Amino acid sequence: MSSRTIAITGASGLIGTALAAHLASTGDRVIRFTRTGSSSDSTIAWDPAAGRIDADRLRGVDAVVHLAGAGIGDKRWTDDYKREILESRTKSTALLASAMADLADGPKVLLSGSAIGYYGASLDTEFDESSAAGTSFLADVCVQWEASAAKAVAAGVRTAYLRTGIVLSPEGGALKKLLPLFKLGAGGRMGSGRQWQSWISIDDEVAAIDHLLRSNVSGAVNLTAPEPVTQAEFTRVLAKVLKRPALLPVPSFGPKLLLGGELADALLFTGQKVMPKILESSGYSFIHRDLESALRHLLKR
């Protein structure tokens, strides 16, 4: 198999770090986008907020994996931060798409980040890629985020939108934040526990992205494991794997005071049951289909 040159935005984040390491281990050349300094053999300089990108460095690159964006749960959702969440995604995607569209010898593949927040929240609806968008703030962000790649699509660049679920890794994200509490036996279900958690292991997230780089898939792709669980079930399985009790439910008022009601609801107390229909139909075989096997592998239990 010939090596490829893959450029990654957000390469220092949880997914980007794991993806870059995986691609490098298989012999691919990885180029990272950077907001600091000028371009080098291994970097591409850009400033999405200012609309600047060293587009010449994209010549000869086979594909771009676009994972950059302000963290959803990093800060309280003030009006200013909600604008940053949106614009960090739309401006960067539009800048990339425009640069790729203008290059005859540029990348022919764009895997652009998105999220299962696209579908909105529901306790009883099962979503796949054909489902309509929701009406929440996160749904609106995802709709505009995906639409920002329009110039690349129009130019014939194969473009797929990575609608990613809750990525499980002890190195970051939700699982890293939960582990200290659960190891102390102080973990518990959030709210009613009936809300769906559509998760994916970091191993499958990375392997699925690599699969999509090699495939012919375009359009929306749900990156979630085929066996989503309720929050109560997630809590039960995590406690079982760690051999700790998880008896006390977490009432909603505490996190809502800390995070603000809208952010707490979006991250903790609502969810959606999302199925990876396109990914599986494209021939991808999951490493971890069920939560318990995923957690035992990730936590070495």
C-alpha positions as CSV (number, residue, x, y, z in Angstrom):
1,M,0.0,0.0,0.0
2,S,1.5,3.3,-1.0
3,S,1.9,6.0,1.6
4,R,-0.3,9.1,1.6
5,T,0.2,12.7,2.7
6,I,-2.6,13.6,5.2
7,A,-3.0,17.1,6.6
8,I,-4.8,17.4,10.0
9,T,-6.3,20.5,11.7
10,G,-6.8,20.1,15.4
11,A,-3.9,17.7,15.5
12,S,-3.1,18.4,19.1
13,G,-6.6,17.5,20.3
14,L,-7.8,14.1,21.6
15,I,-8.8,12.7,18.3
16,G,-6.2,14.5,16.2
17,T,-3.3,13.3,18.4
18,A,-4.4,9.7,18.2
19,L,-5.1,9.9,14.4
20,A,-1.7,11.5,13.7
21,A,0.1,8.7,15.6
22,H,-1.9,6.0,13.9
23,L,-1.3,7.4,10.4
24,A,2.4,7.9,11.0
25,S,2.6,4.3,12.3
26,T,1.2,3.0,9.0
27,G,3.8,4.9,7.0
28,D,1.7,7.9,6.0
29,R,3.2,11.4,6.1
30,V,1.3,13.7,8.5
31,I,1.2,17.5,8.1
32,R,-0.2,19.5,11.0
33,F,-1.9,22.8,10.6
34,T,-0.5,25.4,13.0
35,R,-1.6,28.9,14.2
36,T,1.8,29.8,15.4
37,G,4.8,30.6,13.2
38,S,5.3,29.9,9.5
39,S,4.9,26.7,7.5
40,S,7.6,24.0,7.6
41,D,8.0,20.6,6.1
42,S,5.6,19.2,8.6
43,T,3.2,22.1,9.2
44,I,0.9,24.4,7.4
45,A,0.4,27.9,8.8
46,W,-3.1,29.3,9.0
47,D,-5.3,31.7,10.9
48,P,-8.9,30.9,10.3
49,A,-10.2,33.9,12.3
50,A,-8.2,36.2,10.0
51,G,-9.0,34.2,6.9
52,R,-5.3,33.3,6.2
53,I,-3.9,30.0,5.0
54,D,-0.7,29.0,3.3
55,A,-2.6,27.3,0.5
56,D,0.5,26.5,-1.5
57,R,1.5,23.9,1.2
58,L,-1.7,22.0,0.3
59,R,-0.2,21.1,-3.1
60,G,0.5,17.4,-3.3
61,V,-1.5,16.6,-0.1
62,D,-3.8,13.7,-0.6
63,A,-6.5,14.5,2.0
64,V,-7.4,16.9,4.8
65,V,-9.0,15.8,8.1
66,H,-10.5,18.9,9.7
67,L,-11.0,18.5,13.4
68,A,-10.4,22.0,14.7
69,G,-12.9,24.0,16.7
70,A,-13.4,25.6,20.1
71,G,-14.3,23.1,22.8
72,I,-18.0,22.6,23.4
73,G,-17.7,22.0,27.1
74,D,-14.6,24.1,27.8
75,K,-16.5,27.2,29.1
76,R,-19.9,28.4,30.1
77,W,-22.1,29.2,27.2
78,T,-22.2,32.9,27.2
79,D,-23.4,34.6,24.0
80,D,-19.8,35.4,23.2
81,Y,-18.6,31.8,23.7
82,K,-21.5,30.4,21.7
83,R,-20.4,32.7,18.8
84,E,-16.8,31.4,19.2
85,I,-18.0,27.8,19.1
86,L,-19.9,28.5,15.9
87,E,-17.4,30.7,14.1
88,S,-14.3,28.6,15.0
89,R,-16.0,25.9,13.0
90,T,-17.6,27.7,10.1
91,K,-14.8,30.1,9.4
92,S,-12.1,27.4,9.4
93,T,-14.2,25.0,7.3
94,A,-15.0,27.7,4.7
95,L,-11.4,28.8,4.6
96,L,-10.2,25.2,4.0
97,A,-12.9,24.4,1.4
98,S,-12.1,27.6,-0.5
99,A,-8.4,26.9,-0.6
100,M,-8.9,23.3,-1.7
101,A,-11.4,24.3,-4.4
102,D,-8.9,26.7,-5.9
103,L,-6.1,24.2,-6.2
104,A,-5.9,21.9,-9.3
105,D,-3.2,19.8,-7.6
106,G,-4.6,20.0,-4.0
107,P,-6.2,17.5,-1.8
108,K,-9.1,15.5,-3.4
109,V,-10.6,14.4,0.0
110,L,-11.9,16.4,2.9
111,L,-13.1,14.7,6.0
112,S,-14.7,17.5,8.0
113,G,-15.7,17.4,11.6
114,S,-19.3,17.5,12.8
115,A,-21.2,15.9,15.7
116,I,-24.3,13.9,16.5
117,G,-25.6,17.1,18.1
118,Y,-26.9,17.6,14.5
119,Y,-30.0,15.5,15.3
120,G,-31.1,17.3,18.5
121,A,-32.2,15.3,21.6
122,S,-34.7,12.6,21.9
123,L,-35.5,9.7,24.4
124,D,-37.3,7.5,21.8
125,T,-36.2,8.4,18.3
126,E,-33.5,6.4,16.6
127,F,-31.4,8.5,14.2
128,D,-29.3,7.7,11.2
129,E,-27.7,9.8,8.5
130,S,-31.1,10.3,6.7
131,S,-32.7,11.9,9.8
132,A,-33.5,15.6,9.9
133,A,-31.6,18.2,11.8
134,G,-32.8,19.2,15.3
135,T,-33.5,22.7,16.5
136,S,-31.1,23.2,19.4
137,F,-28.0,25.4,19.4
138,L,-25.7,22.4,18.8
139,A,-27.9,21.2,15.9
140,D,-27.7,24.7,14.3
141,V,-23.9,24.8,14.8
142,C,-23.6,21.4,13.0
143,V,-25.9,22.4,10.1
144,Q,-23.9,25.6,9.5
145,W,-20.6,23.8,10.1
146,E,-21.3,21.2,7.4
147,A,-22.7,23.8,5.0
148,S,-19.4,25.7,5.2
149,A,-17.7,23.0,3.1
150,A,-19.9,23.8,0.1
151,K,-17.1,25.2,-2.1
152,A,-15.1,22.0,-1.7
153,V,-18.1,19.9,-2.6
154,A,-18.9,22.1,-5.6
155,A,-15.3,21.7,-6.8
156,G,-15.5,17.9,-6.8
157,V,-13.6,17.3,-3.6
158,R,-14.9,14.1,-2.0
159,T,-16.3,15.5,1.3
160,A,-17.6,13.6,4.3
161,Y,-19.0,15.0,7.5
162,L,-17.8,13.2,10.6
163,R,-20.8,13.2,12.9
164,T,-19.0,12.0,16.0
165,G,-20.5,10.8,19.2
166,I,-19.0,10.7,22.7
167,V,-15.4,9.6,22.1
168,L,-14.2,7.3,24.9
169,S,-10.5,7.6,25.9
170,P,-8.8,7.7,29.3
171,E,-6.6,10.4,27.8
172,G,-9.4,13.0,27.5
173,G,-13.0,13.9,27.0
174,A,-15.9,12.7,29.1
175,L,-14.3,9.4,30.3
176,K,-11.2,11.1,31.7
177,K,-13.4,13.5,33.6
178,L,-15.6,10.7,35.0
179,L,-12.9,8.3,36.0
180,P,-11.7,10.0,39.3
181,L,-15.3,10.1,40.7
182,F,-16.0,6.5,39.7
183,K,-12.7,5.2,41.0
184,L,-13.7,6.7,44.4
185,G,-17.1,5.0,44.3
186,A,-18.7,8.4,44.0
187,G,-20.0,8.1,40.5
188,G,-23.7,7.8,39.6
189,R,-26.2,8.3,36.8
190,M,-27.0,11.8,35.6
191,G,-30.6,12.9,36.1
192,S,-33.2,10.3,35.1
193,G,-30.5,8.1,33.3
194,R,-33.0,7.5,30.4
195,Q,-31.0,9.8,28.0
196,W,-29.2,8.0,25.3
197,Q,-25.4,8.0,25.1
198,S,-24.1,7.3,21.6
199,W,-20.4,6.6,22.1
200,I,-17.4,5.4,20.2
201,S,-14.0,4.2,21.4
202,I,-11.0,6.3,20.4
203,D,-9.7,3.2,18.6
204,D,-12.8,3.0,16.4
205,E,-12.9,6.8,15.9
206,V,-9.4,6.7,14.5
207,A,-9.8,3.5,12.5
208,A,-13.1,4.7,11.0
209,I,-11.5,8.0,9.9
210,D,-8.7,6.0,8.2
211,H,-11.4,3.8,6.6
212,L,-13.1,6.8,5.3
213,L,-9.9,8.2,3.9
214,R,-9.6,5.0,1.8
215,S,-13.2,4.6,0.8
216,N,-15.5,6.4,-1.6
217,V,-18.0,7.6,1.0
218,S,-19.2,11.2,0.9
219,G,-21.8,13.2,2.8
220,A,-22.8,12.6,6.5
221,V,-21.3,9.6,8.4
222,N,-22.2,8.9,12.0
223,L,-19.1,7.9,14.0
224,T,-20.8,6.0,16.8
225,A,-20.7,2.4,18.0
226,P,-23.6,0.2,16.9
227,E,-24.7,-0.4,20.5
228,P,-25.6,2.9,22.1
229,V,-26.7,2.8,25.8
230,T,-28.7,4.9,28.2
231,Q,-26.9,7.0,30.7
232,A,-28.0,4.7,33.5
233,E,-26.5,1.7,31.6
234,F,-23.3,3.6,30.9
235,T,-23.0,4.3,34.6
236,R,-23.7,0.6,35.5
237,V,-21.1,-0.7,33.1
238,L,-18.4,1.8,34.0
239,A,-18.9,1.0,37.7
240,K,-18.8,-2.8,36.9
241,V,-15.6,-2.5,34.9
242,L,-13.9,-0.5,37.7
243,K,-15.4,-2.8,40.4
244,R,-16.8,0.2,42.3
245,P,-20.3,1.1,43.5
246,A,-22.3,3.8,41.6
247,L,-25.3,4.2,43.8
248,L,-26.1,7.9,44.1
249,P,-27.7,9.7,41.1
250,V,-26.4,13.1,40.3
251,P,-29.3,15.6,40.5
252,S,-29.5,18.1,37.7
253,F,-29.3,21.3,39.8
254,G,-25.6,20.9,40.7
255,P,-24.1,20.7,37.2
256,K,-26.6,23.3,36.0
257,L,-25.3,25.7,38.6
258,L,-21.7,25.0,37.7
259,L,-22.0,24.9,33.9
260,G,-25.2,26.8,33.2
261,G,-28.5,25.1,32.3
262,E,-28.2,25.0,28.5
263,L,-24.7,23.5,28.5
264,A,-25.5,21.0,31.3
265,D,-28.6,19.9,29.4
266,A,-26.7,19.5,26.2
267,L,-23.7,17.6,27.6
268,L,-25.2,15.6,30.5
269,F,-29.0,15.4,30.7
270,T,-30.1,15.0,27.1
271,G,-28.9,12.7,24.3
272,Q,-29.7,10.9,21.2
273,K,-29.7,7.3,19.9
274,V,-27.6,7.4,16.8
275,M,-26.8,4.5,14.5
276,P,-23.7,4.2,12.2
277,K,-25.7,3.1,9.2
278,I,-23.4,4.5,6.5
279,L,-20.2,3.5,8.2
280,E,-21.3,-0.1,8.5
281,S,-22.8,-0.3,5.0
282,S,-19.4,0.9,3.6
283,G,-17.7,-2.2,5.0
284,Y,-16.3,-0.9,8.3
285,S,-15.9,-3.5,11.0
286,F,-16.0,-2.2,14.6
287,I,-13.2,-3.0,17.0
288,H,-15.5,-2.4,20.0
289,R,-19.2,-2.9,19.3
290,D,-20.3,-3.0,22.9
291,L,-19.5,-0.7,25.8
292,E,-18.1,-3.2,28.3
293,S,-15.5,-4.6,25.9
294,A,-14.5,-1.0,24.9
295,L,-14.1,0.1,28.5
296,R,-12.2,-3.1,29.5
297,H,-9.8,-2.5,26.7
298,L,-9.4,1.2,27.2
299,L,-9.0,0.9,31.0
300,K,-7.0,-2.3,30.8
301,R,-9.4,-4.1,33.2
